[in-house]
Amino acid sequence: MSEAVTRTVTTPPGLLASLDPLLREWLPRQRWFAGKGRPVTGFTLVEATELLPATSKLGLYHLLVRAHQPVVPSHGAPGHPGDCYQLLIGVREALPPRLAPALIGHVPTGPLAGRTVYDALHDTRPAELLMEALRTRARVGRLRFDRDPGQDIRSELVPRVVTAEQSNSSVVYGDTFILKLLRRIVPGINPDLELPLALAREGCPRVPAPTAWMVADIAPTADPVVPAGPVDLAAQPYVLGVLQPFLQGASDGWELALRELAKGEDFGAEARALGRATAEVHTALARALPTVTLGHMQLQLMVDGMIERLDAAVHAVPALRPYAGGLRSAFTALGDLAAEGRTWTAQRVHGDLHLGQCLRSPSGEWWLIDFEGEPARPLAERRMPQPAVRDVAGMLRSFDYAARSADPPQADWAETCRAAYCTGYAEASGRDPRTDPVLLRAYETDKAIYEVVYEARHRPDWLPVPLAAIDRLASTGHLT
């Protein structure tokens, strides 16, 4: 490993202050920035590590910065100090044309005055440096790079950044590995590493096993729930990135569904296979990590949370107001069952399952990826055991999204896929989600409400898609 990777130097005074005006303009434009629609008023430096000297031809800083923004009043939601983001800042005299899309700006003052800074993930040398640090299990300041000793990592794999829109950033290395760098960072055990590691220990073939990971040892975690296994996740309070095998030739589930839909092809067999794959993952997670029984008190808390999200959504999106009563009934019906003594089993789940989180191999096998959960939800909530039907509901909503993206919308296509997926799930798990319609309706309704708020804020043209489901769920409770 090169000396530049292993040594740590003191961050020059005034570094963040000199980058502040550039980051205020650049950060909100990034796809993975969570605070869209609110100005950035300042930054706090959480951690800075110089990976390559800024005085050399190519400098490189790893930064964790907290972006401060005005707090938008939210029904029942407390304010927070601002989101923390992971940045890999390259420093050059001038950018070559190939790096023009990565430009952050030209620094006028401070320790980097006269230099150009950019998103270094787009640059070959910084990307190679990260891989070498993972391969050699380096420690750089409070950055720690670790890996599974049972998996080999070849050197000199050529990196390329993934340019597709993502909520994080990814780099592919020679069609062998893919490194996912989390952009919005929170302290605690991140399920995007925790769950694939647990599934690897169970030998589950439906999820690529983590090869390596990078973390920041900044503060100890108070989370007492630590999975059993050889990896000490409790000592990893900030998970920064995960390296996994690159599934060469695999098709993105969302893109595959849209292609088949455009050709008028039936997707039922694929949906059924995907249902079986989902059930296999759920079964392995239930073996690997604790399960719990949800009784009246736990279910009522869950129902109360759903109703709170509904009330906040109605306040934020007036188009929901005519449906509020019907939507609320989806949740109160679940609460009524709990009050009558009905219980449910809860376990660890994917938490944000949809077609875009699934990959299909050329031979027809399905894999599930991206176990981070909904990034906007608190980490503790994302790590809570939940009924497995939550993932099922997310996938049912995804089939609906695909069908309604067609012109004209193909409602029958969605119904076929939804039914086939549930059938496949039942074949592999022995439990058909449709036999618990109240729970399934509640989770699908909760997901559709989330979608309405998201589309209203980010993609207003897509708002009719979840609103069509809202109309169905509020008026009839029809599921498949």
TIPA-134180 format. One record per residue (C-alpha): residue number from 0; residue in three letters; x, z, y. Coordinates in steps of 0.2 Angstrom, whole numbers, plus 5000, padded with zeros to 4 digits. Layout:
R   num   residuo     c1     c3     c2
R   NUM       ala      X      Z      Y
...
END
This chain:
R   num   residuo     c1     c3     c2
R     0       met   5000   5000   5000
R     1       ser   5006   4996   5017
R     2       glu   5013   5009   5029
R     3       ala   4999   5004   5042
R     4       val   4986   5010   5030
R     5       thr   4993   5026   5025
R     6       arg   4999   5033   5042
R     7       thr   4988   5041   5055
R     8       val   4991   5042   5074
R     9       thr   4983   5051   5088
R    10       thr   4969   5042   5096
R    11       pro   4974   5037   5114
R    12       pro   4965   5047   5127
R    13       gly   4951   5036   5136
R    14       leu   4948   5025   5121
R    15       leu   4929   5027   5120
R    16       ala   4927   5027   5139
R    17       ser   4936   5010   5140
R    18       leu   4925   5003   5126
R    19       asp   4909   5011   5132
R    20       pro   4902   4997   5144
R    21       leu   4906   4984   5131
R    22       leu   4898   4993   5117
R    23       arg   4882   4996   5127
R    24       glu   4880   4977   5128
R    25       trp   4885   4973   5110
R    26       leu   4878   4987   5099
R    27       pro   4860   4984   5103
R    28       arg   4861   4966   5099
R    29       gln   4867   4969   5081
R    30       arg   4854   4967   5067
R    31       trp   4858   4984   5060
R    32       phe   4856   4994   5076
R    33       ala   4841   5006   5074
R    34       gly   4837   5010   5092
R    35       lys   4830   4993   5097
R    36       gly   4820   4993   5113
R    37       arg   4829   5008   5121
R    38       pro   4844   5007   5132
R    39       val   4860   5015   5126
R    40       thr   4865   5028   5140
R    41       gly   4882   5034   5132
R    42       phe   4892   5038   5117
R    43       thr   4900   5053   5109
R    44       leu   4915   5050   5098
R    45       val   4912   5058   5081
R    46       glu   4929   5052   5073
R    47       ala   4942   5039   5077
R    48       thr   4956   5033   5065
R    49       glu   4969   5020   5069
R    50       leu   4972   5009   5054
R    51       leu   4983   4997   5062
R    52       pro   4993   5001   5078
R    53       ala   4984   4995   5094
R    54       thr   5001   4990   5101
R    55       ser   5004   4977   5087
R    56       lys   4998   4959   5087
R    57       leu   4983   4965   5077
R    58       gly   4976   4983   5080
R    59       leu   4962   4991   5071
R    60       tyr   4952   5006   5074
R    61       his   4939   5014   5063
R    62       leu   4926   5023   5074
R    63       leu   4911   5034   5071
R    64       val   4901   5035   5087
R    65       arg   4885   5043   5092
R    66       ala   4874   5032   5103
R    67       his   4863   5041   5115
R    68       gln   4847   5034   5120
R    69       pro   4831   5040   5129
R    70       val   4820   5049   5116
R    71       val   4803   5040   5114
R    72       pro   4789   5053   5112
R    73       ser   4783   5052   5094
R    74       his   4768   5061   5087
R    75       gly   4775   5076   5077
R    76       ala   4793   5070   5077
R    77       pro   4806   5080   5085
R    78       gly   4820   5073   5096
R    79       his   4838   5070   5089
R    80       pro   4855   5069   5097
R    81       gly   4856   5050   5093
R    82       asp   4861   5039   5079
R    83       cys   4879   5038   5072
R    84       tyr   4886   5021   5069
R    85       gln   4902   5015   5059
R    86       leu   4912   5002   5069
R    87       leu   4928   4993   5063
R    88       ile   4936   4988   5080
R    89       gly   4949   4974   5080
R    90       val   4961   4973   5094
R    91       arg   4970   4956   5099
R    92       glu   4977   4948   5114
R    93       ala   4965   4934   5112
R    94       leu   4953   4928   5098
R    95       pro   4955   4913   5088
R    96       pro   4940   4901   5088
R    97       arg   4935   4906   5070
R    98       leu   4932   4924   5077
R    99       ala   4922   4920   5092
R   100       pro   4905   4926   5084
R   101       ala   4913   4943   5082
R   102       leu   4918   4945   5100
R   103       ile   4913   4962   5108
R   104       gly   4922   4959   5124
R   105       his   4938   4960   5135
R   106       val   4943   4978   5139
R   107       pro   4947   4979   5158
R   108       thr   4954   4997   5159
R   109       gly   4961   5011   5148
R   110       pro   4973   5011   5134
R   111       leu   4967   4994   5128
R   112       ala   4967   4986   5145
R   113       gly   4969   4967   5145
R   114       arg   4966   4966   5126
R   115       thr   4951   4958   5117
R   116       val   4940   4969   5105
R   117       tyr   4929   4962   5091
R   118       asp   4920   4966   5075
R   119       ala   4935   4966   5063
R   120       leu   4924   4964   5047
R   121       his   4924   4946   5051
R   122       asp   4943   4945   5051
R   123       thr   4953   4942   5034
R   124       arg   4967   4955   5037
R   125       pro   4956   4970   5041
R   126       ala   4945   4966   5027
R   127       glu   4960   4965   5015
R   128       leu   4966   4982   5022
R   129       leu   4950   4990   5017
R   130       met   4950   4983   4999
R   131       glu   4969   4988   4997
R   132       ala   4964   5006   5003
R   133       leu   4950   5007   4990
R   134       arg   4962   5000   4976
R   135       thr   4975   5013   4980
R   136       arg   4964   5027   4983
R   137       ala   4971   5030   5000
R   138       arg   4968   5044   5012
R   139       val   4969   5040   5031
R   140       gly   4966   5055   5042
R   141       arg   4949   5061   5037
R   142       leu   4945   5044   5029
R   143       arg   4945   5045   5010
R   144       phe   4945   5030   4998
R   145       asp   4941   5033   4980
R   146       arg   4936   5023   4965
R   147       asp   4931   5023   4947
R   148       pro   4948   5024   4937
R   149       gly   4939   5014   4923
R   150       gln   4937   4999   4933
R   151       asp   4951   4987   4938
R   152       ile   4953   4980   4956
R   153       arg   4964   4965   4957
R   154       ser   4974   4963   4973
R   155       glu   4974   4947   4984
R   156       leu   4955   4944   4983
R   157       val   4950   4933   4997
R   158       pro   4937   4941   5008
R   159       arg   4922   4933   5017
R   160       val   4909   4942   5027
R   161       val   4891   4940   5022
R   162       thr   4882   4932   5037
R   163       ala   4864   4934   5032
R   164       glu   4854   4947   5042
R   165       gln   4856   4964   5034
R   166       ser   4853   4982   5039
R   167       asn   4871   4985   5035
R   168       ser   4886   4974   5033
R   169       ser   4894   4966   5017
R   170       val   4910   4958   5013
R   171       val   4912   4948   4997
R   172       tyr   4930   4948   4989
R   173       gly   4934   4932   4979
R   174       asp   4917   4931   4970
R   175       thr   4922   4947   4961
R   176       phe   4916   4962   4972
R   177       ile   4905   4965   4986
R   178       leu   4908   4979   4999
R   179       lys   4893   4986   5008
R   180       leu   4898   4996   5023
R   181       leu   4884   5007   5030
R   182       arg   4882   5005   5048
R   183       arg   4870   5020   5053
R   184       ile   4879   5035   5046
R   185       val   4871   5052   5042
R   186       pro   4879   5067   5034
R   187       gly   4875   5071   5016
R   188       ile   4875   5064   4999
R   189       asn   4869   5045   5001
R   190       pro   4858   5039   4987
R   191       asp   4866   5022   4989
R   192       leu   4881   5029   4980
R   193       glu   4873   5044   4971
R   194       leu   4859   5034   4961
R   195       pro   4870   5020   4955
R   196       leu   4883   5032   4949
R   197       ala   4870   5042   4940
R   198       leu   4863   5026   4932
R   199       ala   4880   5020   4927
R   200       arg   4883   5037   4918
R   201       glu   4866   5033   4908
R   202       gly   4873   5015   4904
R   203       cys   4858   5007   4913
R   204       pro   4862   4988   4914
R   205       arg   4849   4985   4928
R   206       val   4860   4992   4942
R   207       pro   4878   4986   4946
R   208       ala   4890   5002   4943
R   209       pro   4900   5007   4959
R   210       thr   4918   5002   4958
R   211       ala   4924   5011   4973
R   212       trp   4918   5020   4989
R   213       met   4924   5026   5006
R   214       val   4919   5042   5014
R   215       ala   4923   5053   5029
R   216       asp   4927   5071   5026
R   217       ile   4921   5078   5043
R   218       ala   4910   5092   5039
R   219       pro   4904   5101   5023
R   220       thr   4887   5097   5017
R   221       ala   4875   5111   5014
R   222       asp   4865   5101   5002
R   223       pro   4865   5111   4985
R   224       val   4858   5097   4975
R   225       val   4873   5089   4967
R   226       pro   4872   5077   4952
R   227       ala   4881   5081   4937
R   228       gly   4896   5070   4933
R   229       pro   4914   5067   4936
R   230       val   4913   5062   4955
R   231       asp   4912   5077   4967
R   232       leu   4899   5070   4979
R   233       ala   4897   5087   4988
R   234       ala   4915   5084   4996
R   235       gln   4909   5068   5003
R   236       pro   4898   5072   5018
R   237       tyr   4898   5055   5026
R   238       val   4897   5040   5014
R   239       leu   4903   5025   5023
R   240       gly   4904   5011   5010
R   241       val   4902   5006   4992
R   242       leu   4911   4993   4982
R   243       gln   4902   4985   4967
R   244       pro   4904   4970   4956
R   245       phe   4898   4954   4965
R   246       leu   4884   4946   4954
R   247       gln   4890   4928   4955
R   248       gly   4876   4915   4954
R   249       ala   4862   4928   4956
R   250       ser   4847   4923   4966
R   251       asp   4839   4934   4979
R   252       gly   4822   4939   4973
R   253       trp   4813   4936   4990
R   254       glu   4821   4919   4991
R   255       leu   4818   4914   4973
R   256       ala   4799   4919   4975
R   257       leu   4797   4909   4991
R   258       arg   4805   4893   4983
R   259       glu   4794   4895   4968
R   260       leu   4779   4897   4979
R   261       ala   4783   4882   4989
R   262       lys   4784   4872   4974
R   263       gly   4768   4878   4968
R   264       glu   4776   4886   4952
R   265       asp   4769   4901   4943
R   266       phe   4780   4917   4946
R   267       gly   4770   4928   4934
R   268       ala   4784   4928   4920
R   269       glu   4797   4933   4933
R   270       ala   4786   4946   4940
R   271       arg   4783   4953   4923
R   272       ala   4801   4954   4919
R   273       leu   4805   4962   4936
R   274       gly   4791   4975   4931
R   275       arg   4801   4979   4915
R   276       ala   4817   4980   4924
R   277       thr   4810   4993   4937
R   278       ala   4803   5003   4923
R   279       glu   4820   5004   4914
R   280       val   4828   5010   4930
R   281       his   4815   5023   4933
R   282       thr   4817   5029   4915
R   283       ala   4836   5030   4917
R   284       leu   4834   5040   4933
R   285       ala   4822   5052   4925
R   286       arg   4835   5055   4911
R   287       ala   4850   5057   4923
R   288       leu   4842   5068   4937
R   289       pro   4830   5082   4937
R   290       thr   4811   5079   4938
R   291       val   4798   5090   4945
R   292       thr   4779   5093   4944
R   293       leu   4769   5091   4959
R   294       gly   4755   5103   4961
R   295       his   4742   5106   4974
R   296       met   4753   5113   4987
R   297       gln   4767   5099   4985
R   298       leu   4754   5085   4985
R   299       gln   4745   5092   5000
R   300       leu   4761   5092   5010
R   301       met   4764   5074   5004
R   302       val   4746   5069   5010
R   303       asp   4748   5078   5026
R   304       gly   4764   5068   5029
R   305       met   4754   5052   5026
R   306       ile   4741   5057   5038
R   307       glu   4753   5061   5051
R   308       arg   4761   5044   5049
R   309       leu   4744   5036   5050
R   310       asp   4740   5045   5066
R   311       ala   4757   5041   5074
R   312       ala   4754   5022   5069
R   313       val   4737   5022   5076
R   314       his   4744   5028   5092
R   315       ala   4758   5015   5093
R   316       val   4748   5000   5087
R   317       pro   4730   4999   5094
R   318       ala   4725   4986   5081
R   319       leu   4725   5000   5068
R   320       arg   4711   5010   5076
R   321       pro   4696   5001   5068
R   322       tyr   4703   5005   5051
R   323       ala   4709   5023   5054
R   324       gly   4694   5031   5045
R   325       gly   4696   5020   5029
R   326       leu   4714   5022   5028
R   327       arg   4713   5041   5030
R   328       ser   4701   5041   5015
R   329       ala   4715   5034   5004
R   330       phe   4725   5049   5008
R   331       thr   4711   5062   5007
R   332       ala   4705   5055   4990
R   333       leu   4723   5060   4983
R   334       gly   4722   5077   4991
R   335       asp   4705   5080   4983
R   336       leu   4712   5076   4966
R   337       ala   4726   5088   4969
R   338       ala   4714   5101   4974
R   339       glu   4704   5099   4958
R   340       gly   4720   5103   4949
R   341       arg   4728   5086   4945
R   342       thr   4747   5086   4944
R   343       trp   4759   5072   4945
R   344       thr   4777   5070   4939
R   345       ala   4790   5066   4952
R   346       gln   4808   5060   4950
R   347       arg   4821   5051   4960
R   348       val   4816   5033   4964
R   349       his   4823   5018   4973
R   350       gly   4813   5022   4989
R   351       asp   4813   5005   4997
R   352       leu   4809   4993   4983
R   353       his   4804   4975   4987
R   354       leu   4809   4957   4982
R   355       gly   4824   4957   4993
R   356       gln   4832   4972   4984
R   357       cys   4832   4963   4968
R   358       leu   4843   4949   4961
R   359       arg   4840   4938   4946
R   360       ser   4854   4931   4935
R   361       pro   4856   4913   4930
R   362       ser   4851   4919   4912
R   363       gly   4835   4927   4919
R   364       glu   4840   4946   4920
R   365       trp   4835   4956   4935
R   366       trp   4845   4969   4944
R   367       leu   4840   4982   4957
R   368       ile   4852   4985   4972
R   369       asp   4852   4994   4988
R   370       phe   4847   5012   4984
R   371       glu   4849   5019   5002
R   372       gly   4830   5021   5004
R   373       glu   4821   5018   5020
R   374       pro   4835   5021   5033
R   375       ala   4824   5027   5046
R   376       arg   4818   5042   5035
R   377       pro   4828   5058   5035
R   378       leu   4841   5058   5021
R   379       ala   4834   5074   5014
R   380       glu   4817   5065   5012
R   381       arg   4825   5050   5004
R   382       arg   4833   5061   4991
R   383       met   4817   5070   4986
R   384       pro   4809   5067   4969
R   385       gln   4793   5057   4971
R   386       pro   4781   5048   4960
R   387       ala   4788   5032   4953
R   388       val   4773   5023   4959
R   389       arg   4780   5023   4976
R   390       asp   4792   5009   4971
R   391       val   4778   5000   4962
R   392       ala   4768   5000   4978
R   393       gly   4783   4993   4988
R   394       met   4785   4979   4976
R   395       leu   4766   4975   4976
R   396       arg   4767   4974   4995
R   397       ser   4782   4962   4993
R   398       phe   4772   4950   4983
R   399       asp   4758   4950   4996
R   400       tyr   4771   4947   5010
R   401       ala   4778   4932   5000
R   402       ala   4761   4925   4997
R   403       arg   4755   4926   5015
R   404       ser   4771   4918   5021
R   405       ala   4765   4902   5014
R   406       asp   4754   4889   5023
R   407       pro   4741   4892   5019
R   408       pro   4742   4909   5012
R   409       gln   4741   4910   4993
R   410       ala   4731   4926   4989
R   411       asp   4729   4921   4970
R   412       trp   4748   4919   4968
R   413       ala   4750   4937   4975
R   414       glu   4736   4944   4963
R   415       thr   4744   4935   4948
R   416       cys   4761   4942   4952
R   417       arg   4755   4960   4956
R   418       ala   4746   4961   4939
R   419       ala   4760   4953   4929
R   420       tyr   4772   4966   4937
R   421       cys   4761   4981   4932
R   422       thr   4760   4974   4915
R   423       gly   4779   4972   4913
R   424       tyr   4781   4990   4920
R   425       ala   4769   4996   4907
R   426       glu   4777   4987   4893
R   427       ala   4794   4996   4897
R   428       ser   4788   5013   4902
R   429       gly   4772   5015   4892
R   430       arg   4763   5019   4909
R   431       asp   4753   5006   4918
R   432       pro   4752   5010   4937
R   433       arg   4735   5004   4938
R   434       thr   4728   5018   4927
R   435       asp   4731   5030   4942
R   436       pro   4722   5020   4956
R   437       val   4720   5034   4969
R   438       leu   4739   5037   4969
R   439       leu   4744   5019   4969
R   440       arg   4731   5015   4983
R   441       ala   4738   5030   4994
R   442       tyr   4756   5024   4992
R   443       glu   4752   5006   4995
R   444       thr   4742   5011   5011
R   445       asp   4756   5022   5017
R   446       lys   4768   5007   5015
R   447       ala   4756   4995   5024
R   448       ile   4755   5006   5038
R   449       tyr   4774   5007   5040
R   450       glu   4774   4988   5039
R   451       val   4762   4987   5053
R   452       val   4772   4998   5065
R   453       tyr   4788   4988   5060
R   454       glu   4781   4971   5063
R   455       ala   4773   4977   5080
R   456       arg   4790   4982   5086
R   457       his   4801   4969   5079
R   458       arg   4791   4954   5073
R   459       pro   4774   4953   5081
R   460       asp   4771   4936   5073
R   461       trp   4771   4944   5056
R   462       leu   4759   4957   5061
R   463       pro   4744   4948   5053
R   464       val   4752   4950   5036
R   465       pro   4751   4969   5034
R   466       leu   4735   4969   5044
R   467       ala   4727   4959   5030
R   468       ala   4732   4972   5018
R   469       ile   4726   4986   5029
R   470       asp   4709   4977   5030
R   471       arg   4708   4977   5011
R   472       leu   4715   4994   5008
R   473       ala   4703   5002   5021
R   474       ser   4687   4994   5016
R   475       thr   4688   4992   4997
R   476       gly   4703   5001   4990
R   477       his   4705   4986   4979
R   478       leu   4722   4986   4971
R   479       thr   4725   4971   4960
END
